[in-house]
Amino acid sequence: MTSTPDAPEHDGSDLAELRAEIDELKAIPHEEIVNPLPHSLEEREPAAEPTDAIGSEDWNAPDEEPADS
């Protein structure tokens, strides 16, 4: 790009801020940009709980007593 007296040569000082914004946008997964999850729904999403592996149940163990409430 050439410079003229009316438009001096660009020094690129504003490009760092633009690059930071581009990097922030690149960090967002494509699916989140295309199909964002509403914040209120995200807060109500249940947390996953660990489960026992398939086949690890002990069928011969004595029954547990139900807790009195």
BELNOR-V250300 format. One record per residue. RES is the residue in one small letter. SS is DSSP state (~ for helix, > for strand, _ for the rest). PSI is psi in whole degrees, -180 to 180 (NA if undefined). D_CENTER is the distance of its C-alpha to the mean C-alpha in whole Angstrom. Layout:
BEGIN
res->RES ss->SS psi->PSI d_center->D_CENTER
res->RES ss->SS psi->PSI d_center->D_CENTER
END
This chain:
BEGIN
res->m ss->_ psi->136 d_center->40
res->t ss->_ psi->156 d_center->43
res->s ss->_ psi->153 d_center->44
res->t ss->_ psi->168 d_center->46
res->p ss->_ psi->-31 d_center->48
res->d ss->_ psi->-29 d_center->46
res->a ss->_ psi->97 d_center->43
res->p ss->_ psi->162 d_center->42
res->e ss->_ psi->136 d_center->40
res->h ss->_ psi->132 d_center->37
res->d ss->_ psi->-7 d_center->36
res->g ss->_ psi->14 d_center->32
res->s ss->_ psi->-29 d_center->31
res->d ss->_ psi->-6 d_center->29
res->l ss->~ psi->-27 d_center->27
res->a ss->~ psi->-42 d_center->25
res->e ss->~ psi->-42 d_center->23
res->l ss->~ psi->-40 d_center->22
res->r ss->~ psi->-39 d_center->21
res->a ss->~ psi->-41 d_center->18
res->e ss->~ psi->-40 d_center->17
res->i ss->~ psi->-42 d_center->17
res->d ss->~ psi->-38 d_center->15
res->e ss->~ psi->-43 d_center->12
res->l ss->~ psi->-36 d_center->12
res->k ss->~ psi->-27 d_center->12
res->a ss->~ psi->-18 d_center->9
res->i ss->_ psi->128 d_center->7
res->p ss->_ psi->146 d_center->7
res->h ss->~ psi->-43 d_center->10
res->e ss->~ psi->-37 d_center->10
res->e ss->~ psi->-34 d_center->8
res->i ss->~ psi->-44 d_center->11
res->v ss->~ psi->-41 d_center->13
res->n ss->_ psi->77 d_center->12
res->p ss->_ psi->147 d_center->10
res->l ss->_ psi->124 d_center->10
res->p ss->_ psi->141 d_center->13
res->h ss->~ psi->-39 d_center->12
res->s ss->~ psi->-36 d_center->15
res->l ss->~ psi->-38 d_center->14
res->e ss->~ psi->-36 d_center->11
res->e ss->~ psi->-32 d_center->13
res->r ss->~ psi->-5 d_center->16
res->e ss->_ psi->128 d_center->14
res->p ss->_ psi->152 d_center->16
res->a ss->_ psi->141 d_center->15
res->a ss->_ psi->143 d_center->16
res->e ss->_ psi->141 d_center->20
res->p ss->_ psi->148 d_center->21
res->t ss->_ psi->164 d_center->24
res->d ss->_ psi->152 d_center->27
res->a ss->_ psi->149 d_center->28
res->i ss->_ psi->132 d_center->30
res->g ss->_ psi->2 d_center->33
res->s ss->_ psi->0 d_center->33
res->e ss->_ psi->142 d_center->35
res->d ss->_ psi->98 d_center->38
res->w ss->_ psi->-15 d_center->40
res->n ss->_ psi->2 d_center->43
res->a ss->_ psi->147 d_center->42
res->p ss->_ psi->150 d_center->44
res->d ss->_ psi->143 d_center->42
res->e ss->_ psi->146 d_center->40
res->e ss->_ psi->137 d_center->42
res->p ss->_ psi->145 d_center->40
res->a ss->_ psi->136 d_center->39
res->d ss->_ psi->139 d_center->42
res->s ss->_ psi->NA d_center->40
END
